[in-house]
Amino acid sequence: MDTQDIGAVVLAALPSHPEVEGDDVLADQPHRDQVDLDSLDWLNFLVRLHSNFGIDIPEADYGRLVTLTDVTDYAAAWVTHESPGTTRAGEPPGTFDVGSAVRCG
């Protein structure tokens, strides 16, 4: 899976809003503002990323995921087994932890 494929999966993981088309979302602009993500939408987005890539994103990394490019780079690092930051790459998929509030797996 290359970066373009990963980017397409990341874009598809964004919650859909009738007023926003996928082609309208700019990769280098804050995605939360573009698609009006509230906190529940954000958590659903993170759960979709986990489902699609097996990514465990700790709350400490949320601030690094501002644009779609940021999220795509983060996911690409995970997919290629390069730790993107504070993520614990050694943990098995299914231990996704969103501030200890949501558990999947």
Biopython code that builds the backbone (N, CA, C, O; Angstrom):
import numpy as np
from Bio.PDB.StructureBuilder import StructureBuilder

atoms = [
    (1, "MET", "N", (0.851, -1.170, 0.000)),
    (1, "MET", "CA", (0.000, 0.000, 0.000)),
    (1, "MET", "C", (0.897, 1.234, 0.000)),
    (1, "MET", "O", (1.741, 1.397, 0.881)),
    (2, "ASP", "N", (0.710, 2.097, -0.990)),
    (2, "ASP", "CA", (1.534, 3.305, -1.061)),
    (2, "ASP", "C", (0.816, 4.480, -0.386)),
    (2, "ASP", "O", (-0.324, 4.348, 0.060)),
    (3, "THR", "N", (1.494, 5.621, -0.319)),
    (3, "THR", "CA", (0.962, 6.786, 0.380)),
    (3, "THR", "C", (-0.349, 7.265, -0.231)),
    (3, "THR", "O", (-1.246, 7.697, 0.493)),
    (4, "GLN", "N", (-0.469, 7.196, -1.542)),
    (4, "GLN", "CA", (-1.710, 7.625, -2.195)),
    (4, "GLN", "C", (-2.881, 6.732, -1.778)),
    (4, "GLN", "O", (-3.977, 7.225, -1.510)),
    (5, "ASP", "N", (-2.647, 5.419, -1.724)),
    (5, "ASP", "CA", (-3.686, 4.488, -1.281)),
    (5, "ASP", "C", (-4.066, 4.755, 0.172)),
    (5, "ASP", "O", (-5.244, 4.753, 0.530)),
    (6, "ILE", "N", (-3.056, 4.984, 0.997)),
    (6, "ILE", "CA", (-3.301, 5.266, 2.414)),
    (6, "ILE", "C", (-4.116, 6.548, 2.553)),
    (6, "ILE", "O", (-5.051, 6.611, 3.352)),
    (7, "GLY", "N", (-3.761, 7.566, 1.776)),
    (7, "GLY", "CA", (-4.504, 8.825, 1.809)),
    (7, "GLY", "C", (-5.965, 8.644, 1.433)),
    (7, "GLY", "O", (-6.844, 9.272, 2.024)),
    (8, "ALA", "N", (-6.226, 7.793, 0.460)),
    (8, "ALA", "CA", (-7.611, 7.533, 0.046)),
    (8, "ALA", "C", (-8.396, 6.854, 1.165)),
    (8, "ALA", "O", (-9.565, 7.167, 1.387)),
    (9, "VAL", "N", (-7.752, 5.927, 1.866)),
    (9, "VAL", "CA", (-8.407, 5.246, 2.987)),
    (9, "VAL", "C", (-8.653, 6.228, 4.131)),
    (9, "VAL", "O", (-9.707, 6.192, 4.764)),
    (10, "VAL", "N", (-7.684, 7.102, 4.395)),
    (10, "VAL", "CA", (-7.834, 8.120, 5.444)),
    (10, "VAL", "C", (-9.005, 9.037, 5.103)),
    (10, "VAL", "O", (-9.836, 9.320, 5.966)),
    (11, "LEU", "N", (-9.081, 9.498, 3.873)),
    (11, "LEU", "CA", (-10.167, 10.380, 3.455)),
    (11, "LEU", "C", (-11.518, 9.678, 3.601)),
    (11, "LEU", "O", (-12.491, 10.280, 4.057)),
    (12, "ALA", "N", (-11.571, 8.415, 3.216)),
    (12, "ALA", "CA", (-12.819, 7.655, 3.326)),
    (12, "ALA", "C", (-13.222, 7.435, 4.782)),
    (12, "ALA", "O", (-14.402, 7.238, 5.072)),
    (13, "ALA", "N", (-12.258, 7.466, 5.699)),
    (13, "ALA", "CA", (-12.545, 7.261, 7.121)),
    (13, "ALA", "C", (-13.178, 8.482, 7.775)),
    (13, "ALA", "O", (-13.791, 8.372, 8.837)),
    (14, "LEU", "N", (-13.033, 9.650, 7.142)),
    (14, "LEU", "CA", (-13.663, 10.852, 7.700)),
    (14, "LEU", "C", (-15.173, 10.663, 7.719)),
    (14, "LEU", "O", (-15.744, 10.141, 6.762)),
    (15, "PRO", "N", (-15.822, 11.082, 8.799)),
    (15, "PRO", "CA", (-17.281, 10.999, 8.823)),
    (15, "PRO", "C", (-17.869, 11.800, 7.670)),
    (15, "PRO", "O", (-17.391, 12.889, 7.352)),
    (16, "SER", "N", (-18.895, 11.261, 7.057)),
    (16, "SER", "CA", (-19.487, 11.957, 5.916)),
    (16, "SER", "C", (-20.476, 13.012, 6.394)),
    (16, "SER", "O", (-21.222, 12.812, 7.352)),
    (17, "HIS", "N", (-20.453, 14.118, 5.705)),
    (17, "HIS", "CA", (-21.392, 15.206, 5.943)),
    (17, "HIS", "C", (-21.950, 15.581, 4.578)),
    (17, "HIS", "O", (-21.184, 15.763, 3.632)),
    (18, "PRO", "N", (-23.263, 15.699, 4.457)),
    (18, "PRO", "CA", (-23.867, 15.961, 3.143)),
    (18, "PRO", "C", (-23.327, 17.201, 2.438)),
    (18, "PRO", "O", (-23.284, 17.252, 1.209)),
    (19, "GLU", "N", (-22.915, 18.202, 3.218)),
    (19, "GLU", "CA", (-22.455, 19.444, 2.601)),
    (19, "GLU", "C", (-20.991, 19.401, 2.164)),
    (19, "GLU", "O", (-20.500, 20.361, 1.571)),
    (20, "VAL", "N", (-20.296, 18.312, 2.446)),
    (20, "VAL", "CA", (-18.871, 18.226, 2.125)),
    (20, "VAL", "C", (-18.614, 17.027, 1.225)),
    (20, "VAL", "O", (-18.934, 15.892, 1.579)),
    (21, "GLU", "N", (-18.042, 17.285, 0.075)),
    (21, "GLU", "CA", (-17.623, 16.227, -0.839)),
    (21, "GLU", "C", (-16.166, 15.897, -0.551)),
    (21, "GLU", "O", (-15.400, 16.786, -0.176)),
    (22, "GLY", "N", (-15.768, 14.649, -0.715)),
    (22, "GLY", "CA", (-14.385, 14.245, -0.474)),
    (22, "GLY", "C", (-13.382, 15.062, -1.259)),
    (22, "GLY", "O", (-12.288, 15.347, -0.770)),
    (23, "ASP", "N", (-13.750, 15.444, -2.489)),
    (23, "ASP", "CA", (-12.845, 16.233, -3.330)),
    (23, "ASP", "C", (-12.660, 17.653, -2.806)),
    (23, "ASP", "O", (-11.706, 18.335, -3.179)),
    (24, "ASP", "N", (-13.573, 18.101, -1.940)),
    (24, "ASP", "CA", (-13.501, 19.458, -1.396)),
    (24, "ASP", "C", (-12.565, 19.564, -0.199)),
    (24, "ASP", "O", (-12.207, 20.672, 0.201)),
    (25, "VAL", "N", (-12.162, 18.440, 0.378)),
    (25, "VAL", "CA", (-11.308, 18.450, 1.562)),
    (25, "VAL", "C", (-9.859, 18.626, 1.117)),
    (25, "VAL", "O", (-9.328, 17.816, 0.358)),
    (26, "LEU", "N", (-9.235, 19.682, 1.595)),
    (26, "LEU", "CA", (-7.850, 19.985, 1.232)),
    (26, "LEU", "C", (-6.900, 19.272, 2.185)),
    (26, "LEU", "O", (-7.053, 19.352, 3.404)),
    (27, "ALA", "N", (-5.920, 18.575, 1.624)),
    (27, "ALA", "CA", (-5.010, 17.751, 2.415)),
    (27, "ALA", "C", (-4.137, 18.553, 3.364)),
    (27, "ALA", "O", (-3.683, 18.025, 4.380)),
    (28, "ASP", "N", (-3.893, 19.827, 3.049)),
    (28, "ASP", "CA", (-2.973, 20.612, 3.875)),
    (28, "ASP", "C", (-3.683, 21.615, 4.789)),
    (28, "ASP", "O", (-3.038, 22.484, 5.377)),
    (29, "GLN", "N", (-4.995, 21.495, 4.908)),
    (29, "GLN", "CA", (-5.778, 22.366, 5.788)),
    (29, "GLN", "C", (-6.356, 21.530, 6.932)),
    (29, "GLN", "O", (-6.599, 20.337, 6.752)),
    (30, "PRO", "N", (-6.579, 22.128, 8.099)),
    (30, "PRO", "CA", (-7.138, 21.359, 9.224)),
    (30, "PRO", "C", (-8.455, 20.672, 8.845)),
    (30, "PRO", "O", (-9.426, 21.332, 8.475)),
    (31, "HIS", "N", (-8.471, 19.357, 8.941)),
    (31, "HIS", "CA", (-9.646, 18.591, 8.527)),
    (31, "HIS", "C", (-10.814, 18.766, 9.483)),
    (31, "HIS", "O", (-11.968, 18.696, 9.059)),
    (32, "ARG", "N", (-10.544, 18.993, 10.761)),
    (32, "ARG", "CA", (-11.644, 19.141, 11.721)),
    (32, "ARG", "C", (-12.493, 20.361, 11.391)),
    (32, "ARG", "O", (-13.703, 20.352, 11.614)),
    (33, "ASP", "N", (-11.875, 21.404, 10.865)),
    (33, "ASP", "CA", (-12.625, 22.600, 10.473)),
    (33, "ASP", "C", (-13.347, 22.391, 9.143)),
    (33, "ASP", "O", (-14.468, 22.866, 8.959)),
    (34, "GLN", "N", (-12.711, 21.688, 8.229)),
    (34, "GLN", "CA", (-13.286, 21.511, 6.891)),
    (34, "GLN", "C", (-14.552, 20.667, 6.898)),
    (34, "GLN", "O", (-15.494, 20.949, 6.157)),
    (35, "VAL", "N", (-14.576, 19.647, 7.720)),
    (35, "VAL", "CA", (-15.750, 18.771, 7.758)),
    (35, "VAL", "C", (-16.511, 18.905, 9.069)),
    (35, "VAL", "O", (-17.386, 18.093, 9.370)),
    (36, "ASP", "N", (-16.178, 19.933, 9.851)),
    (36, "ASP", "CA", (-16.886, 20.254, 11.085)),
    (36, "ASP", "C", (-16.978, 19.047, 12.016)),
    (36, "ASP", "O", (-18.072, 18.645, 12.412)),
    (37, "LEU", "N", (-15.834, 18.473, 12.361)),
    (37, "LEU", "CA", (-15.801, 17.317, 13.249)),
    (37, "LEU", "C", (-15.996, 17.749, 14.694)),
    (37, "LEU", "O", (-15.270, 18.609, 15.194)),
    (38, "ASP", "N", (-16.972, 17.156, 15.362)),
    (38, "ASP", "CA", (-17.091, 17.365, 16.796)),
    (38, "ASP", "C", (-16.316, 16.245, 17.488)),
    (38, "ASP", "O", (-15.705, 15.415, 16.815)),
    (39, "SER", "N", (-16.333, 16.210, 18.800)),
    (39, "SER", "CA", (-15.512, 15.232, 19.517)),
    (39, "SER", "C", (-15.945, 13.797, 19.222)),
    (39, "SER", "O", (-15.095, 12.910, 19.142)),
    (40, "LEU", "N", (-17.229, 13.551, 19.060)),
    (40, "LEU", "CA", (-17.690, 12.200, 18.741)),
    (40, "LEU", "C", (-17.278, 11.798, 17.329)),
    (40, "LEU", "O", (-16.863, 10.662, 17.100)),
    (41, "ASP", "N", (-17.393, 12.730, 16.380)),
    (41, "ASP", "CA", (-16.927, 12.461, 15.015)),
    (41, "ASP", "C", (-15.442, 12.128, 15.015)),
    (41, "ASP", "O", (-15.005, 11.220, 14.308)),
    (42, "TRP", "N", (-14.661, 12.867, 15.814)),
    (42, "TRP", "CA", (-13.215, 12.643, 15.906)),
    (42, "TRP", "C", (-12.930, 11.232, 16.408)),
    (42, "TRP", "O", (-12.088, 10.530, 15.850)),
    (43, "LEU", "N", (-13.635, 10.815, 17.466)),
    (43, "LEU", "CA", (-13.431, 9.464, 17.992)),
    (43, "LEU", "C", (-13.830, 8.410, 16.965)),
    (43, "LEU", "O", (-13.149, 7.395, 16.822)),
    (44, "ASN", "N", (-14.920, 8.642, 16.255)),
    (44, "ASN", "CA", (-15.332, 7.698, 15.208)),
    (44, "ASN", "C", (-14.292, 7.618, 14.095)),
    (44, "ASN", "O", (-14.029, 6.541, 13.560)),
    (45, "PHE", "N", (-13.709, 8.748, 13.753)),
    (45, "PHE", "CA", (-12.636, 8.783, 12.755)),
    (45, "PHE", "C", (-11.454, 7.941, 13.231)),
    (45, "PHE", "O", (-10.900, 7.154, 12.464)),
    (46, "LEU", "N", (-11.070, 8.106, 14.498)),
    (46, "LEU", "CA", (-9.952, 7.332, 15.044)),
    (46, "LEU", "C", (-10.265, 5.841, 15.070)),
    (46, "LEU", "O", (-9.390, 5.018, 14.800)),
    (47, "VAL", "N", (-11.494, 5.493, 15.388)),
    (47, "VAL", "CA", (-11.897, 4.084, 15.392)),
    (47, "VAL", "C", (-11.826, 3.514, 13.976)),
    (47, "VAL", "O", (-11.388, 2.380, 13.786)),
    (48, "ARG", "N", (-12.256, 4.296, 12.980)),
    (48, "ARG", "CA", (-12.161, 3.830, 11.582)),
    (48, "ARG", "C", (-10.705, 3.639, 11.162)),
    (48, "ARG", "O", (-10.376, 2.679, 10.465)),
    (49, "LEU", "N", (-9.835, 4.557, 11.589)),
    (49, "LEU", "CA", (-8.413, 4.391, 11.275)),
    (49, "LEU", "C", (-7.882, 3.116, 11.909)),
    (49, "LEU", "O", (-7.105, 2.383, 11.298)),
    (50, "HIS", "N", (-8.305, 2.859, 13.132)),
    (50, "HIS", "CA", (-7.878, 1.631, 13.803)),
    (50, "HIS", "C", (-8.389, 0.404, 13.045)),
    (50, "HIS", "O", (-7.649, -0.558, 12.838)),
    (51, "SER", "N", (-9.641, 0.444, 12.640)),
    (51, "SER", "CA", (-10.218, -0.688, 11.907)),
    (51, "SER", "C", (-9.523, -0.918, 10.573)),
    (51, "SER", "O", (-9.297, -2.059, 10.172)),
    (52, "ASN", "N", (-9.186, 0.168, 9.890)),
    (52, "ASN", "CA", (-8.580, 0.055, 8.561)),
    (52, "ASN", "C", (-7.099, -0.286, 8.591)),
    (52, "ASN", "O", (-6.610, -1.004, 7.718)),
    (53, "PHE", "N", (-6.382, 0.220, 9.583)),
    (53, "PHE", "CA", (-4.927, 0.062, 9.606)),
    (53, "PHE", "C", (-4.391, -0.667, 10.836)),
    (53, "PHE", "O", (-3.220, -1.046, 10.855)),
    (54, "GLY", "N", (-5.210, -0.871, 11.851)),
    (54, "GLY", "CA", (-4.721, -1.442, 13.101)),
    (54, "GLY", "C", (-3.886, -0.448, 13.892)),
    (54, "GLY", "O", (-3.039, -0.838, 14.697)),
    (55, "ILE", "N", (-4.127, 0.839, 13.660)),
    (55, "ILE", "CA", (-3.340, 1.893, 14.301)),
    (55, "ILE", "C", (-3.838, 2.147, 15.715)),
    (55, "ILE", "O", (-5.038, 2.301, 15.943)),
    (56, "ASP", "N", (-2.923, 2.189, 16.646)),
    (56, "ASP", "CA", (-3.213, 2.597, 18.012)),
    (56, "ASP", "C", (-2.721, 4.030, 18.162)),
    (56, "ASP", "O", (-1.514, 4.268, 18.180)),
    (57, "ILE", "N", (-3.623, 4.969, 18.268)),
    (57, "ILE", "CA", (-3.241, 6.379, 18.352)),
    (57, "ILE", "C", (-3.467, 6.870, 19.774)),
    (57, "ILE", "O", (-4.611, 7.042, 20.195)),
    (58, "PRO", "N", (-2.396, 7.096, 20.512)),
    (58, "PRO", "CA", (-2.558, 7.604, 21.875)),
    (58, "PRO", "C", (-3.008, 9.063, 21.858)),
    (58, "PRO", "O", (-2.717, 9.806, 20.920)),
    (59, "GLU", "N", (-3.709, 9.450, 22.892)),
    (59, "GLU", "CA", (-4.221, 10.817, 22.982)),
    (59, "GLU", "C", (-3.109, 11.848, 22.854)),
    (59, "GLU", "O", (-3.342, 12.949, 22.355)),
    (60, "ALA", "N", (-1.913, 11.511, 23.295)),
    (60, "ALA", "CA", (-0.769, 12.431, 23.202)),
    (60, "ALA", "C", (-0.433, 12.785, 21.756)),
    (60, "ALA", "O", (0.199, 13.812, 21.507)),
    (61, "ASP", "N", (-0.844, 11.953, 20.802)),
    (61, "ASP", "CA", (-0.544, 12.205, 19.387)),
    (61, "ASP", "C", (-1.650, 12.958, 18.652)),
    (61, "ASP", "O", (-1.450, 13.345, 17.501)),
    (62, "TYR", "N", (-2.791, 13.176, 19.266)),
    (62, "TYR", "CA", (-3.909, 13.825, 18.580)),
    (62, "TYR", "C", (-3.515, 15.176, 17.998)),
    (62, "TYR", "O", (-3.922, 15.510, 16.885)),
    (63, "GLY", "N", (-2.743, 15.944, 18.720)),
    (63, "GLY", "CA", (-2.335, 17.268, 18.263)),
    (63, "GLY", "C", (-1.470, 17.245, 17.018)),
    (63, "GLY", "O", (-1.332, 18.262, 16.338)),
    (64, "ARG", "N", (-0.889, 16.103, 16.716)),
    (64, "ARG", "CA", (-0.054, 15.962, 15.516)),
    (64, "ARG", "C", (-0.884, 15.646, 14.279)),
    (64, "ARG", "O", (-0.357, 15.662, 13.167)),
    (65, "LEU", "N", (-2.158, 15.361, 14.450)),
    (65, "LEU", "CA", (-3.020, 14.903, 13.361)),
    (65, "LEU", "C", (-3.985, 16.004, 12.941)),
    (65, "LEU", "O", (-5.202, 15.839, 13.024)),
    (66, "VAL", "N", (-3.439, 17.115, 12.494)),
    (66, "VAL", "CA", (-4.234, 18.301, 12.179)),
    (66, "VAL", "C", (-4.782, 18.265, 10.756)),
    (66, "VAL", "O", (-5.942, 18.608, 10.530)),
    (67, "THR", "N", (-3.967, 17.858, 9.806)),
    (67, "THR", "CA", (-4.383, 17.835, 8.403)),
    (67, "THR", "C", (-4.468, 16.395, 7.909)),
    (67, "THR", "O", (-3.973, 15.476, 8.562)),
    (68, "LEU", "N", (-5.094, 16.208, 6.761)),
    (68, "LEU", "CA", (-5.135, 14.864, 6.175)),
    (68, "LEU", "C", (-3.734, 14.379, 5.836)),
    (68, "LEU", "O", (-3.453, 13.184, 5.915)),
    (69, "THR", "N", (-2.859, 15.298, 5.460)),
    (69, "THR", "CA", (-1.468, 14.924, 5.195)),
    (69, "THR", "C", (-0.823, 14.391, 6.466)),
    (69, "THR", "O", (-0.106, 13.391, 6.422)),
    (70, "ASP", "N", (-1.071, 15.047, 7.599)),
    (70, "ASP", "CA", (-0.532, 14.576, 8.880)),
    (70, "ASP", "C", (-1.024, 13.164, 9.191)),
    (70, "ASP", "O", (-0.241, 12.295, 9.574)),
    (71, "VAL", "N", (-2.324, 12.946, 9.022)),
    (71, "VAL", "CA", (-2.907, 11.637, 9.324)),
    (71, "VAL", "C", (-2.374, 10.583, 8.357)),
    (71, "VAL", "O", (-2.069, 9.463, 8.767)),
    (72, "THR", "N", (-2.263, 10.934, 7.086)),
    (72, "THR", "CA", (-1.741, 10.000, 6.084)),
    (72, "THR", "C", (-0.300, 9.624, 6.397)),
    (72, "THR", "O", (0.061, 8.449, 6.328)),
    (73, "ASP", "N", (0.526, 10.603, 6.740)),
    (73, "ASP", "CA", (1.921, 10.317, 7.094)),
    (73, "ASP", "C", (2.001, 9.441, 8.336)),
    (73, "ASP", "O", (2.826, 8.529, 8.399)),
    (74, "TYR", "N", (1.158, 9.707, 9.317)),
    (74, "TYR", "CA", (1.119, 8.923, 10.552)),
    (74, "TYR", "C", (0.736, 7.474, 10.231)),
    (74, "TYR", "O", (1.375, 6.531, 10.698)),
    (75, "ALA", "N", (-0.323, 7.319, 9.423)),
    (75, "ALA", "CA", (-0.769, 5.980, 9.042)),
    (75, "ALA", "C", (0.290, 5.263, 8.214)),
    (75, "ALA", "O", (0.515, 4.067, 8.397)),
    (76, "ALA", "N", (0.941, 5.984, 7.304)),
    (76, "ALA", "CA", (1.988, 5.372, 6.477)),
    (76, "ALA", "C", (3.140, 4.882, 7.343)),
    (76, "ALA", "O", (3.692, 3.810, 7.099)),
    (77, "ALA", "N", (3.502, 5.664, 8.352)),
    (77, "ALA", "CA", (4.574, 5.238, 9.255)),
    (77, "ALA", "C", (4.163, 3.968, 9.994)),
    (77, "ALA", "O", (4.984, 3.076, 10.208)),
    (78, "TRP", "N", (2.905, 3.890, 10.379)),
    (78, "TRP", "CA", (2.418, 2.699, 11.080)),
    (78, "TRP", "C", (2.426, 1.495, 10.138)),
    (78, "TRP", "O", (2.902, 0.419, 10.501)),
    (79, "VAL", "N", (1.900, 1.681, 8.938)),
    (79, "VAL", "CA", (1.800, 0.586, 7.971)),
    (79, "VAL", "C", (3.177, 0.050, 7.606)),
    (79, "VAL", "O", (3.338, -1.151, 7.390)),
    (80, "THR", "N", (4.170, 0.930, 7.537)),
    (80, "THR", "CA", (5.527, 0.497, 7.195)),
    (80, "THR", "C", (6.336, 0.122, 8.434)),
    (80, "THR", "O", (7.546, -0.088, 8.358)),
    (81, "HIS", "N", (5.649, 0.041, 9.578)),
    (81, "HIS", "CA", (6.262, -0.388, 10.842)),
    (81, "HIS", "C", (7.324, 0.560, 11.363)),
    (81, "HIS", "O", (8.257, 0.144, 12.050)),
    (82, "GLU", "N", (7.181, 1.840, 11.035)),
    (82, "GLU", "CA", (8.052, 2.855, 11.608)),
    (82, "GLU", "C", (7.216, 3.601, 12.626)),
    (82, "GLU", "O", (6.191, 4.181, 12.267)),
    (83, "SER", "N", (7.614, 3.604, 13.862)),
    (83, "SER", "CA", (6.830, 4.271, 14.889)),
    (83, "SER", "C", (6.683, 5.750, 14.565)),
    (83, "SER", "O", (7.690, 6.445, 14.427)),
    (84, "PRO", "N", (5.440, 6.259, 14.440)),
    (84, "PRO", "CA", (5.234, 7.659, 14.104)),
    (84, "PRO", "C", (5.389, 8.600, 15.283)),
    (84, "PRO", "O", (5.222, 9.809, 15.118)),
    (85, "GLY", "N", (5.696, 8.105, 16.438)),
    (85, "GLY", "CA", (5.844, 8.984, 17.599)),
    (85, "GLY", "C", (5.684, 8.184, 18.866)),
    (85, "GLY", "O", (6.425, 7.232, 19.113)),
    (86, "THR", "N", (4.718, 8.571, 19.665)),
    (86, "THR", "CA", (4.538, 7.910, 20.946)),
    (86, "THR", "C", (3.720, 6.637, 20.849)),
    (86, "THR", "O", (3.513, 5.962, 21.858)),
    (87, "THR", "N", (3.249, 6.291, 19.657)),
    (87, "THR", "CA", (2.473, 5.078, 19.482)),
    (87, "THR", "C", (3.304, 3.867, 19.866)),
    (87, "THR", "O", (4.481, 3.767, 19.521)),
    (88, "ARG", "N", (2.683, 2.961, 20.576)),
    (88, "ARG", "CA", (3.378, 1.746, 20.992)),
    (88, "ARG", "C", (3.222, 0.694, 19.906)),
    (88, "ARG", "O", (2.284, -0.104, 19.928)),
    (89, "ALA", "N", (4.141, 0.701, 18.966)),
    (89, "ALA", "CA", (4.040, -0.177, 17.799)),
    (89, "ALA", "C", (4.080, -1.645, 18.174)),
    (89, "ALA", "O", (3.636, -2.484, 17.389)),
    (90, "GLY", "N", (4.598, -1.987, 19.351)),
    (90, "GLY", "CA", (4.692, -3.380, 19.748)),
    (90, "GLY", "C", (3.388, -3.963, 20.250)),
    (90, "GLY", "O", (3.274, -5.181, 20.385)),
    (91, "GLU", "N", (2.399, -3.121, 20.532)),
    (91, "GLU", "CA", (1.125, -3.631, 21.017)),
    (91, "GLU", "C", (0.341, -4.240, 19.867)),
    (91, "GLU", "O", (0.380, -3.732, 18.746)),
    (92, "PRO", "N", (-0.364, -5.315, 20.137)),
    (92, "PRO", "CA", (-1.150, -5.926, 19.070)),
    (92, "PRO", "C", (-2.347, -5.065, 18.703)),
    (92, "PRO", "O", (-2.891, -4.366, 19.558)),
    (93, "PRO", "N", (-2.769, -5.107, 17.430)),
    (93, "PRO", "CA", (-3.993, -4.405, 17.058)),
    (93, "PRO", "C", (-5.135, -4.895, 17.943)),
    (93, "PRO", "O", (-5.146, -6.050, 18.369)),
    (94, "GLY", "N", (-6.078, -4.028, 18.212)),
    (94, "GLY", "CA", (-7.195, -4.416, 19.064)),
    (94, "GLY", "C", (-7.053, -3.886, 20.471)),
    (94, "GLY", "O", (-7.929, -4.113, 21.307)),
    (95, "THR", "N", (-5.963, -3.180, 20.753)),
    (95, "THR", "CA", (-5.803, -2.576, 22.070)),
    (95, "THR", "C", (-5.909, -1.070, 21.958)),
    (95, "THR", "O", (-5.345, -0.336, 22.769)),
    (96, "PHE", "N", (-6.632, -0.614, 20.955)),
    (96, "PHE", "CA", (-6.853, 0.808, 20.693)),
    (96, "PHE", "C", (-7.369, 1.479, 21.954)),
    (96, "PHE", "O", (-8.317, 0.999, 22.575)),
    (97, "ASP", "N", (-6.754, 2.579, 22.330)),
    (97, "ASP", "CA", (-7.121, 3.258, 23.556)),
    (97, "ASP", "C", (-7.297, 4.739, 23.292)),
    (97, "ASP", "O", (-6.324, 5.439, 23.011)),
    (98, "VAL", "N", (-8.511, 5.219, 23.377)),
    (98, "VAL", "CA", (-8.780, 6.640, 23.197)),
    (98, "VAL", "C", (-9.005, 7.214, 24.584)),
    (98, "VAL", "O", (-10.129, 7.255, 25.083)),
    (99, "GLY", "N", (-7.914, 7.658, 25.197)),
    (99, "GLY", "CA", (-8.005, 8.234, 26.527)),
    (99, "GLY", "C", (-8.643, 7.294, 27.529)),
    (99, "GLY", "O", (-9.311, 7.747, 28.458)),
    (100, "SER", "N", (-8.455, 6.010, 27.366)),
    (100, "SER", "CA", (-9.020, 4.973, 28.227)),
    (100, "SER", "C", (-10.544, 4.983, 28.241)),
    (100, "SER", "O", (-11.161, 4.341, 29.090)),
    (101, "ALA", "N", (-11.154, 5.708, 27.304)),
    (101, "ALA", "CA", (-12.607, 5.801, 27.286)),
    (101, "ALA", "C", (-13.245, 4.789, 26.342)),
    (101, "ALA", "O", (-14.380, 4.366, 26.562)),
    (102, "VAL", "N", (-12.530, 4.401, 25.301)),
    (102, "VAL", "CA", (-13.084, 3.497, 24.304)),
    (102, "VAL", "C", (-12.112, 2.350, 24.104)),
    (102, "VAL", "O", (-10.916, 2.572, 23.918)),
    (103, "ARG", "N", (-12.608, 1.147, 24.140)),
    (103, "ARG", "CA", (-11.767, -0.023, 23.873)),
    (103, "ARG", "C", (-12.379, -0.790, 22.719)),
    (103, "ARG", "O", (-13.591, -1.008, 22.686)),
    (104, "CYS", "N", (-11.567, -1.192, 21.792)),
    (104, "CYS", "CA", (-12.019, -2.007, 20.665)),
    (104, "CYS", "C", (-11.235, -3.300, 20.675)),
    (104, "CYS", "O", (-10.098, -3.347, 21.144)),
    (105, "GLY", "N", (-11.841, -4.335, 20.162)),
    (105, "GLY", "CA", (-11.073, -5.545, 19.966)),
    (105, "GLY", "C", (-11.358, -6.629, 20.846)),
    (105, "GLY", "O", (-10.743, -7.690, 20.738)),
]
sb = StructureBuilder()
sb.init_structure("model")
sb.init_model(0)
sb.init_chain("A")
sb.init_seg("    ")
for serial, (resi, resn, name, xyz) in enumerate(atoms, 1):
    if name == "N":
        sb.init_residue(resn, " ", resi, " ")
    sb.init_atom(name, np.array(xyz, "f"), 0.0, 1.0, " ", f" {name:<3s}", serial, name[0])
structure = sb.get_structure()
